């Protein structure tokens, strides 16, 4: 089933996007410097990861436990 139709898989994809964009922004900030257009979406994911990092990490841990044990 596609990740767009399964809510759990969609949440995993969103968390992966937020974590990946935040990592890329910390290593190479010039890659995600554009704030508009399609690349602006990745900039926004990175901003969410920077500002809500404790909540994102808790969500990642919760999703990992859900994937492992359910």
Predicted model as a PDB file, atoms N, CA, C, CB and O in Angstrom, pLDDT in the B-factor column:
MODEL        1                                                                  
ATOM      1  N   UNK A   1       0.833  -1.175   0.000  1.00 59.00           N  
ATOM      2  CA  UNK A   1       0.000   0.000   0.000  1.00 59.00           C  
ATOM      3  C   UNK A   1       0.881   1.242   0.000  1.00 59.00           C  
ATOM      4  CB  UNK A   1      -0.949  -0.004   1.206  1.00 59.00           C  
ATOM      5  O   UNK A   1       1.961   1.244   0.591  1.00 59.00           O  
ATOM      6  N   UNK A   2       0.434   2.264  -0.642  1.00 65.00           N  
ATOM      7  CA  UNK A   2       1.196   3.502  -0.751  1.00 65.00           C  
ATOM      8  C   UNK A   2       1.246   4.229   0.592  1.00 65.00           C  
ATOM      9  CB  UNK A   2       0.588   4.411  -1.825  1.00 65.00           C  
ATOM     10  O   UNK A   2       0.329   4.111   1.404  1.00 65.00           O  
ATOM     11  N   UNK A   3       2.319   4.978   0.815  1.00 60.00           N  
ATOM     12  CA  UNK A   3       2.470   5.725   2.069  1.00 60.00           C  
ATOM     13  C   UNK A   3       1.455   6.853   2.173  1.00 60.00           C  
ATOM     14  CB  UNK A   3       3.884   6.289   2.185  1.00 60.00           C  
ATOM     15  O   UNK A   3       1.200   7.356   3.267  1.00 60.00           O  
ATOM     16  N   UNK A   4       0.874   7.256   1.046  1.00 66.00           N  
ATOM     17  CA  UNK A   4      -0.106   8.337   1.091  1.00 66.00           C  
ATOM     18  C   UNK A   4      -1.458   7.879   1.609  1.00 66.00           C  
ATOM     19  CB  UNK A   4      -0.270   8.939  -0.277  1.00 66.00           C  
ATOM     20  O   UNK A   4      -2.243   8.695   2.092  1.00 66.00           O  
ATOM     21  N   UNK A   5      -1.743   6.582   1.515  1.00 78.00           N  
ATOM     22  CA  UNK A   5      -3.033   6.077   1.930  1.00 78.00           C  
ATOM     23  C   UNK A   5      -3.011   5.418   3.306  1.00 78.00           C  
ATOM     24  CB  UNK A   5      -3.533   5.105   0.919  1.00 78.00           C  
ATOM     25  O   UNK A   5      -4.065   5.176   3.894  1.00 78.00           O  
ATOM     26  N   UNK A   6      -1.846   5.133   3.810  1.00 83.00           N  
ATOM     27  CA  UNK A   6      -1.704   4.515   5.122  1.00 83.00           C  
ATOM     28  C   UNK A   6      -1.187   5.585   6.088  1.00 83.00           C  
ATOM     29  CB  UNK A   6      -0.738   3.271   5.071  1.00 83.00           C  
ATOM     30  O   UNK A   6      -0.087   6.106   5.907  1.00 83.00           O  
ATOM     31  N   UNK A   7      -1.978   5.910   7.108  1.00 85.00           N  
ATOM     32  CA  UNK A   7      -1.633   7.021   7.997  1.00 85.00           C  
ATOM     33  C   UNK A   7      -0.318   6.781   8.726  1.00 85.00           C  
ATOM     34  CB  UNK A   7      -2.745   7.248   9.007  1.00 85.00           C  
ATOM     35  O   UNK A   7       0.482   7.703   8.882  1.00 85.00           O  
ATOM     36  N   UNK A   8      -0.093   5.569   9.165  1.00 85.00           N  
ATOM     37  CA  UNK A   8       1.141   5.251   9.890  1.00 85.00           C  
ATOM     38  C   UNK A   8       2.367   5.439   8.993  1.00 85.00           C  
ATOM     39  CB  UNK A   8       1.092   3.805  10.424  1.00 85.00           C  
ATOM     40  O   UNK A   8       3.366   6.017   9.421  1.00 85.00           O  
ATOM     41  N   UNK A   9       2.294   4.963   7.777  1.00 84.00           N  
ATOM     42  CA  UNK A   9       3.404   5.124   6.836  1.00 84.00           C  
ATOM     43  C   UNK A   9       3.592   6.592   6.473  1.00 84.00           C  
ATOM     44  CB  UNK A   9       3.161   4.291   5.566  1.00 84.00           C  
ATOM     45  O   UNK A   9       4.724   7.044   6.298  1.00 84.00           O  
ATOM     46  N   UNK A  10       2.500   7.339   6.359  1.00 86.00           N  
ATOM     47  CA  UNK A  10       2.588   8.770   6.074  1.00 86.00           C  
ATOM     48  C   UNK A  10       3.301   9.512   7.200  1.00 86.00           C  
ATOM     49  CB  UNK A  10       1.191   9.357   5.859  1.00 86.00           C  
ATOM     50  O   UNK A  10       4.108  10.404   6.937  1.00 86.00           O  
ATOM     51  N   UNK A  11       3.012   9.155   8.446  1.00 88.00           N  
ATOM     52  CA  UNK A  11       3.701   9.767   9.588  1.00 88.00           C  
ATOM     53  C   UNK A  11       5.191   9.431   9.579  1.00 88.00           C  
ATOM     54  CB  UNK A  11       3.067   9.301  10.909  1.00 88.00           C  
ATOM     55  O   UNK A  11       6.020  10.282   9.899  1.00 88.00           O  
ATOM     56  N   UNK A  12       5.527   8.217   9.221  1.00 89.00           N  
ATOM     57  CA  UNK A  12       6.936   7.820   9.136  1.00 89.00           C  
ATOM     58  C   UNK A  12       7.655   8.628   8.064  1.00 89.00           C  
ATOM     59  CB  UNK A  12       7.059   6.312   8.838  1.00 89.00           C  
ATOM     60  O   UNK A  12       8.775   9.091   8.277  1.00 89.00           O  
ATOM     61  N   UNK A  13       7.015   8.796   6.918  1.00 90.00           N  
ATOM     62  CA  UNK A  13       7.617   9.570   5.826  1.00 90.00           C  
ATOM     63  C   UNK A  13       7.811  11.031   6.246  1.00 90.00           C  
ATOM     64  CB  UNK A  13       6.736   9.491   4.555  1.00 90.00           C  
ATOM     65  O   UNK A  13       8.847  11.624   5.945  1.00 90.00           O  
ATOM     66  N   UNK A  14       6.839  11.607   6.928  1.00 91.00           N  
ATOM     67  CA  UNK A  14       6.977  12.988   7.403  1.00 91.00           C  
ATOM     68  C   UNK A  14       8.110  13.122   8.413  1.00 91.00           C  
ATOM     69  CB  UNK A  14       5.667  13.469   8.028  1.00 91.00           C  
ATOM     70  O   UNK A  14       8.900  14.063   8.336  1.00 91.00           O  
ATOM     71  N   UNK A  15       8.196  12.198   9.352  1.00 93.00           N  
ATOM     72  CA  UNK A  15       9.278  12.251  10.333  1.00 93.00           C  
ATOM     73  C   UNK A  15      10.642  12.080   9.677  1.00 93.00           C  
ATOM     74  CB  UNK A  15       9.077  11.179  11.395  1.00 93.00           C  
ATOM     75  O   UNK A  15      11.600  12.760  10.045  1.00 93.00           O  
ATOM     76  N   UNK A  16      10.731  11.181   8.712  1.00 93.00           N  
ATOM     77  CA  UNK A  16      11.983  11.013   7.979  1.00 93.00           C  
ATOM     78  C   UNK A  16      12.360  12.279   7.226  1.00 93.00           C  
ATOM     79  CB  UNK A  16      11.876   9.844   7.009  1.00 93.00           C  
ATOM     80  O   UNK A  16      13.532  12.655   7.199  1.00 93.00           O  
ATOM     81  N   UNK A  17      11.387  12.942   6.617  1.00 93.00           N  
ATOM     82  CA  UNK A  17      11.661  14.174   5.881  1.00 93.00           C  
ATOM     83  C   UNK A  17      12.141  15.274   6.820  1.00 93.00           C  
ATOM     84  CB  UNK A  17      10.411  14.636   5.124  1.00 93.00           C  
ATOM     85  O   UNK A  17      13.096  15.984   6.507  1.00 93.00           O  
ATOM     86  N   UNK A  18      11.485  15.418   7.971  1.00 94.00           N  
ATOM     87  CA  UNK A  18      11.880  16.443   8.942  1.00 94.00           C  
ATOM     88  C   UNK A  18      13.285  16.173   9.463  1.00 94.00           C  
ATOM     89  CB  UNK A  18      10.881  16.497  10.114  1.00 94.00           C  
ATOM     90  O   UNK A  18      14.113  17.082   9.515  1.00 94.00           O  
ATOM     91  N   UNK A  19      13.557  14.943   9.845  1.00 94.00           N  
ATOM     92  CA  UNK A  19      14.881  14.603  10.385  1.00 94.00           C  
ATOM     93  C   UNK A  19      15.973  14.736   9.332  1.00 94.00           C  
ATOM     94  CB  UNK A  19      14.876  13.182  10.942  1.00 94.00           C  
ATOM     95  O   UNK A  19      17.061  15.231   9.626  1.00 94.00           O  
ATOM     96  N   UNK A  20      15.694  14.302   8.118  1.00 94.00           N  
ATOM     97  CA  UNK A  20      16.693  14.385   7.053  1.00 94.00           C  
ATOM     98  C   UNK A  20      16.997  15.833   6.682  1.00 94.00           C  
ATOM     99  CB  UNK A  20      16.217  13.622   5.821  1.00 94.00           C  
ATOM    100  O   UNK A  20      18.159  16.200   6.511  1.00 94.00           O  
ATOM    101  N   UNK A  21      15.963  16.650   6.557  1.00 94.00           N  
ATOM    102  CA  UNK A  21      16.176  18.056   6.202  1.00 94.00           C  
ATOM    103  C   UNK A  21      16.914  18.803   7.308  1.00 94.00           C  
ATOM    104  CB  UNK A  21      14.839  18.741   5.914  1.00 94.00           C  
ATOM    105  O   UNK A  21      17.752  19.659   7.024  1.00 94.00           O  
ATOM    106  N   UNK A  22      16.613  18.491   8.551  1.00 93.00           N  
ATOM    107  CA  UNK A  22      17.328  19.126   9.655  1.00 93.00           C  
ATOM    108  C   UNK A  22      18.794  18.738   9.644  1.00 93.00           C  
ATOM    109  CB  UNK A  22      16.695  18.747  10.993  1.00 93.00           C  
ATOM    110  O   UNK A  22      19.658  19.583   9.879  1.00 93.00           O  
ATOM    111  N   UNK A  23      19.089  17.479   9.374  1.00 93.00           N  
ATOM    112  CA  UNK A  23      20.476  17.021   9.305  1.00 93.00           C  
ATOM    113  C   UNK A  23      21.223  17.701   8.163  1.00 93.00           C  
ATOM    114  CB  UNK A  23      20.527  15.502   9.134  1.00 93.00           C  
ATOM    115  O   UNK A  23      22.354  18.154   8.337  1.00 93.00           O  
ATOM    116  N   UNK A  24      20.590  17.770   6.999  1.00 93.00           N  
ATOM    117  CA  UNK A  24      21.234  18.407   5.848  1.00 93.00           C  
ATOM    118  C   UNK A  24      21.479  19.886   6.123  1.00 93.00           C  
ATOM    119  CB  UNK A  24      20.374  18.236   4.582  1.00 93.00           C  
ATOM    120  O   UNK A  24      22.519  20.424   5.743  1.00 93.00           O  
ATOM    121  N   UNK A  25      20.532  20.544   6.777  1.00 92.00           N  
ATOM    122  CA  UNK A  25      20.705  21.978   7.060  1.00 92.00           C  
ATOM    123  C   UNK A  25      21.838  22.218   8.044  1.00 92.00           C  
ATOM    124  CB  UNK A  25      19.408  22.576   7.612  1.00 92.00           C  
ATOM    125  O   UNK A  25      22.515  23.242   7.950  1.00 92.00           O  
ATOM    126  N   UNK A  26      22.068  21.310   8.983  1.00 91.00           N  
ATOM    127  CA  UNK A  26      23.173  21.502   9.921  1.00 91.00           C  
ATOM    128  C   UNK A  26      24.516  21.248   9.251  1.00 91.00           C  
ATOM    129  CB  UNK A  26      23.012  20.582  11.129  1.00 91.00           C  
ATOM    130  O   UNK A  26      25.510  21.877   9.612  1.00 91.00           O  
ATOM    131  N   UNK A  27      24.563  20.335   8.279  1.00 93.00           N  
ATOM    132  CA  UNK A  27      25.829  20.009   7.611  1.00 93.00           C  
ATOM    133  C   UNK A  27      26.144  20.956   6.457  1.00 93.00           C  
ATOM    134  CB  UNK A  27      25.791  18.583   7.098  1.00 93.00           C  
ATOM    135  O   UNK A  27      27.299  21.334   6.266  1.00 93.00           O  
ATOM    136  N   UNK A  28      25.144  21.335   5.698  1.00 91.00           N  
ATOM    137  CA  UNK A  28      25.340  22.214   4.538  1.00 91.00           C  
ATOM    138  C   UNK A  28      24.179  23.215   4.467  1.00 91.00           C  
ATOM    139  CB  UNK A  28      25.438  21.379   3.209  1.00 91.00           C  
ATOM    140  O   UNK A  28      23.219  22.992   3.729  1.00 91.00           O  
ATOM    141  N   UNK A  29      24.258  24.301   5.216  1.00 89.00           N  
ATOM    142  CA  UNK A  29      23.124  25.243   5.279  1.00 89.00           C  
ATOM    143  C   UNK A  29      22.790  25.922   3.946  1.00 89.00           C  
ATOM    144  CB  UNK A  29      23.417  26.303   6.300  1.00 89.00           C  
ATOM    145  O   UNK A  29      21.651  26.338   3.737  1.00 89.00           O  
ATOM    146  N   UNK A  30      23.753  26.035   3.063  1.00 90.00           N  
ATOM    147  CA  UNK A  30      23.485  26.718   1.792  1.00 90.00           C  
ATOM    148  C   UNK A  30      22.555  25.913   0.886  1.00 90.00           C  
ATOM    149  CB  UNK A  30      24.793  26.994   1.064  1.00 90.00           C  
ATOM    150  O   UNK A  30      21.928  26.476  -0.012  1.00 90.00           O  
ATOM    151  N   UNK A  31      22.461  24.609   1.110  1.00 89.00           N  
ATOM    152  CA  UNK A  31      21.586  23.766   0.283  1.00 89.00           C  
ATOM    153  C   UNK A  31      20.125  24.120   0.526  1.00 89.00           C  
ATOM    154  CB  UNK A  31      21.828  22.268   0.580  1.00 89.00           C  
ATOM    155  O   UNK A  31      19.323  24.111  -0.408  1.00 89.00           O  
ATOM    156  N   UNK A  32      19.773  24.428   1.761  1.00 86.00           N  
ATOM    157  CA  UNK A  32      18.382  24.733   2.111  1.00 86.00           C  
ATOM    158  C   UNK A  32      18.181  26.205   2.443  1.00 86.00           C  
ATOM    159  CB  UNK A  32      17.942  23.881   3.288  1.00 86.00           C  
ATOM    160  O   UNK A  32      17.428  26.540   3.357  1.00 86.00           O  
ATOM    161  N   UNK A  33      18.845  27.079   1.710  1.00 86.00           N  
ATOM    162  CA  UNK A  33      18.721  28.509   2.001  1.00 86.00           C  
ATOM    163  C   UNK A  33      17.524  29.147   1.305  1.00 86.00           C  
ATOM    164  CB  UNK A  33      19.986  29.229   1.593  1.00 86.00           C  
ATOM    165  O   UNK A  33      17.070  30.213   1.720  1.00 86.00           O  
ATOM    166  N   UNK A  34      17.005  28.515   0.253  1.00 86.00           N  
ATOM    167  CA  UNK A  34      15.871  29.072  -0.473  1.00 86.00           C  
ATOM    168  C   UNK A  34      14.589  28.821   0.309  1.00 86.00           C  
ATOM    169  CB  UNK A  34      15.772  28.465  -1.889  1.00 86.00           C  
ATOM    170  O   UNK A  34      14.295  27.687   0.687  1.00 86.00           O  
ATOM    171  N   UNK A  35      13.819  29.895   0.552  1.00 86.00           N  
ATOM    172  CA  UNK A  35      12.629  29.785   1.390  1.00 86.00           C  
ATOM    173  C   UNK A  35      11.328  29.733   0.596  1.00 86.00           C  
ATOM    174  CB  UNK A  35      12.581  30.937   2.343  1.00 86.00           C  
ATOM    175  O   UNK A  35      10.252  29.636   1.186  1.00 86.00           O  
ATOM    176  N   UNK A  36      11.409  29.796  -0.727  1.00 88.00           N  
ATOM    177  CA  UNK A  36      10.195  29.754  -1.552  1.00 88.00           C  
ATOM    178  C   UNK A  36      10.306  28.627  -2.557  1.00 88.00           C  
ATOM    179  CB  UNK A  36       9.962  31.104  -2.277  1.00 88.00           C  
ATOM    180  O   UNK A  36      11.388  28.091  -2.800  1.00 88.00           O  
ATOM    181  N   UNK A  37       9.180  28.280  -3.132  1.00 88.00           N  
ATOM    182  CA  UNK A  37       9.158  27.235  -4.142  1.00 88.00           C  
ATOM    183  C   UNK A  37       9.215  25.843  -3.545  1.00 88.00           C  
ATOM    184  CB  UNK A  37      10.298  27.421  -5.090  1.00 88.00           C  
ATOM    185  O   UNK A  37       8.940  25.636  -2.363  1.00 88.00           O  
ATOM    186  N   UNK A  38       9.579  24.894  -4.398  1.00 88.00           N  
ATOM    187  CA  UNK A  38       9.617  23.494  -3.960  1.00 88.00           C  
ATOM    188  C   UNK A  38      10.693  23.268  -2.914  1.00 88.00           C  
ATOM    189  CB  UNK A  38       9.851  22.570  -5.150  1.00 88.00           C  
ATOM    190  O   UNK A  38      10.470  22.529  -1.955  1.00 88.00           O  
ATOM    191  N   UNK A  39      11.866  23.891  -3.078  1.00 86.00           N  
ATOM    192  CA  UNK A  39      12.933  23.742  -2.092  1.00 86.00           C  
ATOM    193  C   UNK A  39      12.585  24.428  -0.773  1.00 86.00           C  
ATOM    194  CB  UNK A  39      14.235  24.305  -2.640  1.00 86.00           C  
ATOM    195  O   UNK A  39      13.162  24.108   0.266  1.00 86.00           O  
ATOM    196  N   UNK A  40      11.651  25.362  -0.814  1.00 91.00           N  
ATOM    197  CA  UNK A  40      11.182  26.003   0.407  1.00 91.00           C  
ATOM    198  C   UNK A  40      10.464  25.041   1.329  1.00 91.00           C  
ATOM    199  CB  UNK A  40      10.275  27.146   0.072  1.00 91.00           C  
ATOM    200  O   UNK A  40      10.463  25.226   2.546  1.00 91.00           O  
ATOM    201  N   UNK A  41       9.851  24.012   0.758  1.00 92.00           N  
ATOM    202  CA  UNK A  41       9.193  22.986   1.567  1.00 92.00           C  
ATOM    203  C   UNK A  41      10.212  22.265   2.444  1.00 92.00           C  
ATOM    204  CB  UNK A  41       8.453  21.976   0.667  1.00 92.00           C  
ATOM    205  O   UNK A  41       9.953  21.990   3.615  1.00 92.00           O  
ATOM    206  N   UNK A  42      11.378  21.961   1.863  1.00 93.00           N  
ATOM    207  CA  UNK A  42      12.429  21.305   2.639  1.00 93.00           C  
ATOM    208  C   UNK A  42      13.003  22.236   3.687  1.00 93.00           C  
ATOM    209  CB  UNK A  42      13.537  20.810   1.725  1.00 93.00           C  
ATOM    210  O   UNK A  42      13.394  21.787   4.764  1.00 93.00           O  
ATOM    211  N   UNK A  43      13.062  23.539   3.388  1.00 93.00           N  
ATOM    212  CA  UNK A  43      13.513  24.523   4.369  1.00 93.00           C  
ATOM    213  C   UNK A  43      12.547  24.551   5.554  1.00 93.00           C  
ATOM    214  CB  UNK A  43      13.627  25.931   3.725  1.00 93.00           C  
ATOM    215  O   UNK A  43      12.971  24.657   6.705  1.00 93.00           O  
ATOM    216  N   UNK A  44      11.254  24.454   5.266  1.00 92.00           N  
ATOM    217  CA  UNK A  44      10.249  24.445   6.333  1.00 92.00           C  
ATOM    218  C   UNK A  44      10.341  23.182   7.177  1.00 92.00           C  
ATOM    219  CB  UNK A  44       8.848  24.573   5.743  1.00 92.00           C  
ATOM    220  O   UNK A  44      10.193  23.237   8.398  1.00 92.00           O  
ATOM    221  N   UNK A  45      10.584  22.040   6.532  1.00 93.00           N  
ATOM    222  CA  UNK A  45      10.801  20.807   7.296  1.00 93.00           C  
ATOM    223  C   UNK A  45      11.990  20.956   8.233  1.00 93.00           C  
ATOM    224  CB  UNK A  45      11.020  19.614   6.350  1.00 93.00           C  
ATOM    225  O   UNK A  45      11.933  20.530   9.386  1.00 93.00           O  
ATOM    226  N   UNK A  46      13.062  21.558   7.742  1.00 93.00           N  
ATOM    227  CA  UNK A  46      14.256  21.756   8.573  1.00 93.00           C  
ATOM    228  C   UNK A  46      13.961  22.712   9.720  1.00 93.00           C  
ATOM    229  CB  UNK A  46      15.426  22.293   7.725  1.00 93.00           C  
ATOM    230  O   UNK A  46      14.454  22.516  10.831  1.00 93.00           O  
ATOM    231  N   UNK A  47      13.170  23.733   9.468  1.00 93.00           N  
ATOM    232  CA  UNK A  47      12.813  24.693  10.522  1.00 93.00           C  
ATOM    233  C   UNK A  47      11.993  24.018  11.614  1.00 93.00           C  
ATOM    234  CB  UNK A  47      12.030  25.880   9.932  1.00 93.00           C  
ATOM    235  O   UNK A  47      12.198  24.280  12.799  1.00 93.00           O  
ATOM    236  N   UNK A  48      11.072  23.157  11.223  1.00 93.00           N  
ATOM    237  CA  UNK A  48      10.279  22.405  12.203  1.00 93.00           C  
ATOM    238  C   UNK A  48      11.201  21.514  13.027  1.00 93.00           C  
ATOM    239  CB  UNK A  48       9.183  21.552  11.498  1.00 93.00           C  
ATOM    240  O   UNK A  48      11.051  21.428  14.246  1.00 93.00           O  
ATOM    241  N   UNK A  49      12.144  20.856  12.379  1.00 92.00           N  
ATOM    242  CA  UNK A  49      13.082  19.990  13.089  1.00 92.00           C  
ATOM    243  C   UNK A  49      13.979  20.748  14.047  1.00 92.00           C  
ATOM    244  CB  UNK A  49      13.927  19.241  12.107  1.00 92.00           C  
ATOM    245  O   UNK A  49      14.337  20.232  15.106  1.00 92.00           O  
ATOM    246  N   UNK A  50      14.348  21.976  13.683  1.00 91.00           N  
ATOM    247  CA  UNK A  50      15.189  22.780  14.571  1.00 91.00           C  
ATOM    248  C   UNK A  50      14.412  23.277  15.785  1.00 91.00           C  
ATOM    249  CB  UNK A  50      15.776  23.965  13.811  1.00 91.00           C  
ATOM    250  O   UNK A  50      14.897  23.201  16.914  1.00 91.00           O  
ATOM    251  N   UNK A  51      13.236  23.773  15.555  1.00 93.00           N  
ATOM    252  CA  UNK A  51      12.483  24.409  16.640  1.00 93.00           C  
ATOM    253  C   UNK A  51      11.759  23.424  17.547  1.00 93.00           C  
ATOM    254  CB  UNK A  51      11.486  25.362  16.067  1.00 93.00           C  
ATOM    255  O   UNK A  51      11.584  23.689  18.736  1.00 93.00           O  
ATOM    256  N   UNK A  52      11.345  22.308  17.006  1.00 92.00           N  
ATOM    257  CA  UNK A  52      10.592  21.324  17.791  1.00 92.00           C  
ATOM    258  C   UNK A  52      11.392  20.042  17.988  1.00 92.00           C  
ATOM    259  CB  UNK A  52       9.260  21.007  17.109  1.00 92.00           C  
ATOM    260  O   UNK A  52      10.813  18.958  18.056  1.00 92.00           O  
ATOM    261  N   UNK A  53      12.708  20.151  18.079  1.00 89.00           N  
ATOM    262  CA  UNK A  53      13.550  18.956  18.119  1.00 89.00           C  
ATOM    263  C   UNK A  53      13.227  17.995  19.263  1.00 89.00           C  
ATOM    264  CB  UNK A  53      14.976  19.365  18.220  1.00 89.00           C  
ATOM    265  O   UNK A  53      13.270  16.786  19.037  1.00 89.00           O  
ATOM    266  N   UNK A  54      12.905  18.456  20.484  1.00 91.00           N  
ATOM    267  CA  UNK A  54      12.546  17.463  21.516  1.00 91.00           C  
ATOM    268  C   UNK A  54      11.278  16.683  21.153  1.00 91.00           C  
ATOM    269  CB  UNK A  54      12.348  18.160  22.869  1.00 91.00           C  
ATOM    270  O   UNK A  54      11.199  15.479  21.396  1.00 91.00           O  
ATOM    271  N   UNK A  55      10.300  17.358  20.580  1.00 93.00           N  
ATOM    272  CA  UNK A  55       9.053  16.697  20.212  1.00 93.00           C  
ATOM    273  C   UNK A  55       9.245  15.785  19.013  1.00 93.00           C  
ATOM    274  CB  UNK A  55       7.975  17.726  19.916  1.00 93.00           C  
ATOM    275  O   UNK A  55       8.656  14.706  18.945  1.00 93.00           O  
ATOM    276  N   UNK A  56      10.069  16.218  18.067  1.00 92.00           N  
ATOM    277  CA  UNK A  56      10.348  15.376  16.900  1.00 92.00           C  
ATOM    278  C   UNK A  56      11.095  14.119  17.330  1.00 92.00           C  
ATOM    279  CB  UNK A  56      11.169  16.156  15.842  1.00 92.00           C  
ATOM    280  O   UNK A  56      10.805  13.029  16.836  1.00 92.00           O  
ATOM    281  N   UNK A  57      12.046  14.257  18.238  1.00 91.00           N  
ATOM    282  CA  UNK A  57      12.787  13.078  18.698  1.00 91.00           C  
ATOM    283  C   UNK A  57      11.877  12.124  19.466  1.00 91.00           C  
ATOM    284  CB  UNK A  57      13.971  13.501  19.581  1.00 91.00           C  
ATOM    285  O   UNK A  57      12.005  10.909  19.315  1.00 91.00           O  
ATOM    286  N   UNK A  58      10.974  12.636  20.276  1.00 93.00           N  
ATOM    287  CA  UNK A  58      10.005  11.773  20.963  1.00 93.00           C  
ATOM    288  C   UNK A  58       9.082  11.075  19.969  1.00 93.00           C  
ATOM    289  CB  UNK A  58       9.176  12.590  21.960  1.00 93.00           C  
ATOM    290  O   UNK A  58       8.740   9.906  20.147  1.00 93.00           O  
ATOM    291  N   UNK A  59       8.680  11.794  18.926  1.00 92.00           N  
ATOM    292  CA  UNK A  59       7.847  11.180  17.897  1.00 92.00           C  
ATOM    293  C   UNK A  59       8.612  10.083  17.162  1.00 92.00           C  
ATOM    294  CB  UNK A  59       7.357  12.240  16.903  1.00 92.00           C  
ATOM    295  O   UNK A  59       8.039   9.045  16.832  1.00 92.00           O  
ATOM    296  N   UNK A  60       9.903  10.305  16.904  1.00 92.00           N  
ATOM    297  CA  UNK A  60      10.729   9.281  16.239  1.00 92.00           C  
ATOM    298  C   UNK A  60      10.863   8.039  17.118  1.00 92.00           C  
ATOM    299  CB  UNK A  60      12.131   9.846  15.903  1.00 92.00           C  
ATOM    300  O   UNK A  60      10.777   6.913  16.628  1.00 92.00           O  
ATOM    301  N   UNK A  61      11.070   8.245  18.399  1.00 92.00           N  
ATOM    302  CA  UNK A  61      11.180   7.114  19.324  1.00 92.00           C  
ATOM    303  C   UNK A  61       9.848   6.367  19.393  1.00 92.00           C  
ATOM    304  CB  UNK A  61      11.607   7.597  20.738  1.00 92.00           C  
ATOM    305  O   UNK A  61       9.818   5.137  19.359  1.00 92.00           O  
ATOM    306  N   UNK A  62       8.761   7.108  19.491  1.00 92.00           N  
ATOM    307  CA  UNK A  62       7.440   6.479  19.524  1.00 92.00           C  
ATOM    308  C   UNK A  62       7.133   5.713  18.253  1.00 92.00           C  
ATOM    309  CB  UNK A  62       6.377   7.521  19.752  1.00 92.00           C  
ATOM    310  O   UNK A  62       6.575   4.617  18.302  1.00 92.00           O  
ATOM    311  N   UNK A  63       7.497   6.289  17.109  1.00 91.00           N  
ATOM    312  CA  UNK A  63       7.252   5.601  15.842  1.00 91.00           C  
ATOM    313  C   UNK A  63       8.136   4.373  15.708  1.00 91.00           C  
ATOM    314  CB  UNK A  63       7.488   6.546  14.664  1.00 91.00           C  
ATOM    315  O   UNK A  63       7.713   3.363  15.144  1.00 91.00           O  
ATOM    316  N   UNK A  64       9.356   4.449  16.219  1.00 90.00           N  
ATOM    317  CA  UNK A  64      10.242   3.270  16.179  1.00 90.00           C  
ATOM    318  C   UNK A  64       9.668   2.146  17.039  1.00 90.00           C  
ATOM    319  CB  UNK A  64      11.674   3.638  16.668  1.00 90.00           C  
ATOM    320  O   UNK A  64       9.664   0.987  16.624  1.00 90.00           O  
ATOM    321  N   UNK A  65       9.190   2.480  18.216  1.00 92.00           N  
ATOM    322  CA  UNK A  65       8.586   1.468  19.089  1.00 92.00           C  
ATOM    323  C   UNK A  65       7.331   0.889  18.435  1.00 92.00           C  
ATOM    324  CB  UNK A  65       8.242   2.076  20.475  1.00 92.00           C  
ATOM    325  O   UNK A  65       7.075  -0.312  18.513  1.00 92.00           O  
ATOM    326  N   UNK A  66       6.568   1.744  17.802  1.00 90.00           N  
ATOM    327  CA  UNK A  66       5.350   1.279  17.131  1.00 90.00           C  
ATOM    328  C   UNK A  66       5.695   0.347  15.974  1.00 90.00           C  
ATOM    329  CB  UNK A  66       4.524   2.475  16.621  1.00 90.00           C  
ATOM    330  O   UNK A  66       5.012  -0.654  15.753  1.00 90.00           O  
ATOM    331  N   UNK A  67       6.752   0.676  15.238  1.00 87.00           N  
ATOM    332  CA  UNK A  67       7.155  -0.168  14.116  1.00 87.00           C  
ATOM    333  C   UNK A  67       7.716  -1.496  14.586  1.00 87.00           C  
ATOM    334  CB  UNK A  67       8.181   0.547  13.262  1.00 87.00           C  
ATOM    335  O   UNK A  67       7.459  -2.533  13.975  1.00 87.00           O  
ATOM    336  N   UNK A  68       8.478  -1.469  15.666  1.00 92.00           N  
ATOM    337  CA  UNK A  68       9.094  -2.692  16.167  1.00 92.00           C  
ATOM    338  C   UNK A  68       8.105  -3.649  16.824  1.00 92.00           C  
ATOM    339  CB  UNK A  68      10.166  -2.344  17.145  1.00 92.00           C  
ATOM    340  O   UNK A  68       8.188  -4.861  16.624  1.00 92.00           O  
ATOM    341  N   UNK A  69       7.175  -3.114  17.604  1.00 90.00           N  
ATOM    342  CA  UNK A  69       6.345  -3.962  18.447  1.00 90.00           C  
ATOM    343  C   UNK A  69       4.905  -4.117  17.983  1.00 90.00           C  
ATOM    344  CB  UNK A  69       6.348  -3.427  19.812  1.00 90.00           C  
ATOM    345  O   UNK A  69       4.149  -4.866  18.602  1.00 90.00           O  
ATOM    346  N   UNK A  70       4.505  -3.447  16.933  1.00 81.00           N  
ATOM    347  CA  UNK A  70       3.105  -3.581  16.460  1.00 81.00           C  
ATOM    348  C   UNK A  70       3.080  -4.215  15.114  1.00 81.00           C  
ATOM    349  CB  UNK A  70       2.393  -2.223  16.404  1.00 81.00           C  
ATOM    350  O   UNK A  70       2.006  -4.415  14.545  1.00 81.00           O  
TER     351      UNK A  70                                                      
ENDMDL                                                                          
END                                                                             
